[in-house]
Amino acid sequence: MSDGESQEEPETLKTDADRIRRRARFLRELAEARELRDRVQPRRAKAARLRHAVRMRTFRW
């Protein structure tokens, strides 16, 4: 039984590492897409920043 468990653990670690790597790549690409959108649409980006600032200012901890 321990042989079966030891074979599954490296697979789980491998899939976890792959998932983390894919997630990191996705988040990098998402940030890059947001930066590109902000450069292409500066007025909309400024409005979004101002809305976010107002939201954070009115948020109560």
N, C-alpha and C positions, 0 to 999 in steps of 0.2 A: 504494500500500500504506500509506503513512503516513496517508492520509486515513481509512482504516478503523481504524487504530490510535488516531488522535486521537479518533474518535467513541466508541470503547470505553472510553477512559480516564475521561471524565466520567461515564459510566454506572457504572463500577466505583467511582469516588469517591462517586457518589450512593448506590449501594447500600450501600457501607461506612458512610457517614454515617447512612443509615436504620437499618442494623443496630446501630450504636453507640447511636443514639437509642432504638431499641426495647429494647436491653439495659439501658440506663440506666433507662428507665421500668419495666421488669420488676423490676430490683433495688430501685427505690424502693418499688414496690408490695409486694414481698416483705418488705422491712423494715417497712413499715406494717402488714402482716398479722401479722408476728411481734410487734410492739408491741401490737397489739390483742389477740392471743392471751395475751400476758403480763399485760395488764390484766384480762382476763376470767378467767384461771386463775392467780392469783398463787402458789398453792402449788406447782403444777407448774413454773412459771417459776423459783421459788426452788430447787426440787430440780434443775432443769436447770443453773442457775448453779453450784450446789455441785458437781454432777458434772463440769462443765466445769473448775472450779477444781482439783479433785482430779486430773483428767486432765492439766491443764497443769503441776501441781506434780510429777507423777510422770514427765513427759516428759523424756527426756534429749536434750540438743542434741548 
